[in-house]
Structures are given as C-alpha cells and as structure tokens.
Amino acid sequence: MTTEEVCVIGGGLAGIASAVRLLDAGHRVTLLEARPALGGATYSFRRGELTVDTGQHVFLRCYQQYRGLLARLGSTDRVTVQEGFAVPILRAGRPPHLLARNRRLPAPAHLLPALLRYRPLAFGQRMAAVRAAAALRRVEPDDPAADRISFGAWLAAHGQDSETVRCLWEMICTAALNAPPAQASLALAARVFRTGLLDRADAADLGLPSAPLAELHGKPAAALLRQRGATVRTGVRVQQIRVEGSRYRIAGEGGGLTAQAVVLAVPHPQAARLVPPEAAPDRARWARLGAAPIVNVHVHYEHRVTDLAFAAGLDTPVQWVFDRTPAGVSGQYLVVSISAAEQVLGIRAGELVRTYLAALAEIFPAARRTRVRDAFVTREPRATFRQGPGSRSARPPARTRSPGLALAGAWTDTGWPDTMEGAVRSGQRAAEVVLAHLGSTSNATEAPT
C-alpha cells in the first residue's frame, strides 16, 4: 500500500482542475479515474471516419476559470470564441433571424437593439421583454429566496406571456440549465442571464470546440499531470474511502493507497456512496438533486446542407444544431442537441432519427437533395443535476466534516449552474480546502514542542 499526500478521485474537469492547483502548490498527487481516459462527461469515441463527442459542449467568454484551465492544458487553439454574441435563429419556411449584441454599446444597452428588432415577437412583447431583462438585473443569484421559486413563475409575474417565454427565454434557459423556465431555479437563471448576457457586453460571446473533447480536455490533461509529476491511474474504480486517524485509506480495483487528503470529484450518486458517513452525515439529501438528460442526434450528410456553424431553432424539434465536420472529412456532420430531454430519452433511435431528419430538412432545404451517410443517437441520461427551485439547499460545500476530505463537481455549491465553468470552479475550491488542511497539518508538525 503506497502513501501519497493527496488522492484526487475522478478525472473529469473538476478533478483535473483540483490536481493542477495542488501540483502548482507543490504537493504530490495521485489521480484515480474509473474510465479508460480522463475527461469525465467530456469524452469522445470513434464511429467510422468520425470522432464523436458524447454531447455538444459550449462555453461563454465569461467562463474565466474554464478558459484558464484550457490555457494550462495548451488547448486554447482547439476552440473558437465569437467576437460578438450572435445566434442565428431558424424557423421552417422563414429566413434566419440573427439575435446579436451591438458591439458598440456597453452593457446592458448592448442587447437593446436586438430585443427591439426580435422578429419572432410582436413589438409589445419585445418591450415587455426589455422591461423583464431590466428587472432580472436586480435579482441576486446568491439570494436564497431566489432559489425557492421558478424562473417561469418570475417571468409570468413580470409580464412575460407564454409566447414570449417560448420564443425567447426558453430558448436560452433550456440550453443553459437543461431545464425549461417552469422547472428552473430563478437563482440559477439569474446567474446565467446576468453573468452571461446583462452585466458585461462581451460575456456571452460563444465558444465552441474545434477539436474532439478528448483532445480538448482528457488527453492534454493526462499529459500535463504526468509531466508535472502526478501519478495518473485510469481504469481504477474506487470502492471505499475510510478515515484512519489523520489519513485516508482508499480501496480500489488493483490495490489501494493511503493519503493525507482526498478530493472526491465524482457525480453525486457515487460521492454519496463513497464518502465516509462521518464526513457528510447529510449526504442523503444529495439525492434530491436527481438527474436531467440530454440527447444528441448525429447526421452525416454526403454534401453540405448549411454554411452556419450553429443555430437555434424555433417552432421545430431542433433546439440547437452544430456543424461538427472535421477537417479532412467530406460531406457535412451535424449534431442536434436536445436539452431537458425527458420526453425523448426513451424513444427508439430509429424513430428519433426519422423525426430529426425531417426537421432538419425543413430548416435546411438542401438536406432534401443529398444522401444521408450515417445517422445515430447518443444519450446522456445524467447529463446534469436537476437545476430546479430549491436545488441549492441540496448542494454541499467543498468542505466536509472530515478535515482534508473535500468534495468537487459541478453539482456542489458553486453558485453556478452545472456547466464546465462550474466544474472547474468546484475543483479549485476543493483544492483550496485541501491546501488549507495540509498547511495546518504541516504547521502543527513543525511547531516546536
């Protein structure tokens, strides 16, 4: 049985961020990951000539900690970030409408022209949306009262009719929180809209991977950690964590180890099973977070059907569609991302493919004139936790009751939604908890007697 200073359990973004911070502070780190590679929920697999991501991940310019991690991994050249927030909105039989910020105006005025010209809504609805946006800037995301009501209820109380919610607020809320407004926490919606759209003009500029997720996160992370002296063990499923005096004993497949401190960076069901009972006596409440699915429909056309890099859909089953055609591959590879996908999660792949091929042909007429080379479905049943009213009370802090044992993951209480930014922030917070413990332990050891 080997002894390490810190064991990080889980090789997703939270675990990677924790390990990098701990290495920066000069500590020995062992990272254990159950899957064959690092990356967690952001991984890729091969299908024919395509490298397929498990899901389409998008980030914003305001994701400062996530973008900082990308820089540490050497992955900034594997993403593209808009120079100005702009989203094409597609409706069958109508020309695309571009929802875009004014790059000459400061926040929040930068969105005023876009809202006043938003064609899917009547002028009165646009004015009501402007008033609601102004009111939303006054909602404090960290106010516990804001977490107790739904975003949908708040919108209704602020003059937003059902059509305005469907054509504007729902399009963004569902993609960002994996929940429609009626099922989303107002506090988390305020975090999305204030931080991303209302408080800073360039905050919502969209970032998209230009490489498979495995090359963006997992592979460069493993290389960096090993280069910095960490031990990275994949394919190791941890079975138990026990507190033994001032140390932790981690039992897993292929042997165990002891550590002075542990970062437990796994999804909340696994965390509740692994965390020592004395460290989190209230761990049963984590189950209230539940899970929300995302489903993706992948289509590889023989010829190009659109010049758009991505678009949102209205009055169509297509919520968001992305061009993921890699260099050197002919034709066009599109991915349709379906958030809050409870209604389609159980539908057979063949039926989903037929539905979405027809929907894509409605918004991209060129799709009717080309052959489909391949079409398939990927499902993420536990893509995020359920980010509904009251969810914050079920999200634990990084610090547990056992000194030196910290929790990480986008599901912990970061104040952010379940996003890549939230995952990285959680990992950094967990690392700070561990560093404070190791510092106090070192001081106690070195104190004169």
Secondary structure, 3 states (H helix, E strand, C coil): CEEEEEEEECCCHHHHHHHHHHHHCCCCEEEEECCCCCCCCCCEEEECCEEEECCCCCEECCCHHHHHHHHHCCCHHHEEECCCCEEEEECCCCCCEEEECCCCCCCCHHHHHHHHCCCCCCHHHHHHHHHHHHHHCCCCCCCHHHHCCEHHHHHHHCCCCHHHHHHHHHHHHHHHHCCCHHHCEHHHHHHHHHHHHHCCCCCCCEEEECCCHHHHHHHHHHHHHHHCCCEEEECCCEEEEEEECCEEEEEECCEEEEEEEEEECCCHHHHHHHCCCCCCCCHHHHHHHCCEEEEEEEEEECCCCCCCCEEEECCCCCCEEEECCCCCCCCEEEEEEECCCHHHHCCCHHHHHHHHHHHHHHHCHHHHHCCEEEEEEEEEEEEECCCCCCHHHHCCCCECCCCCEEECCCCCCCCCCCCHHHHHHHHHHHHHHHHHHHHHHHHHHHCCC
